[in-house]
Amino acid sequence: MTTYSVNVFRSCRWPGAITAQRGNKYTSIYVGYGIKKGDTCFNPTVPPLDWNDPTDQKEQPEPTPLEEPAPVEEKDSDNEEGEENE
């Protein structure tokens, strides 16, 4: 007697695990994430949609220049005040 019936088993604990059997031959396949059904440890969240690009830093002087920078001349604030009051 020849039979062509196939038994298919699906795991209730591991979604994606399937075993098919016909006669004395069988095969199993698993396609899933490796998470048991009912586990609450995997809760993916949606990342925020408003990611802002970081702001560029302003230019800074060389921390160890090869040559000494030229001194910057500052205005004499005492003379300017005296001229404005006259």
Order of alpha helices (4+ residues) and beta strands (2+ residues): beta-beta-beta-alpha
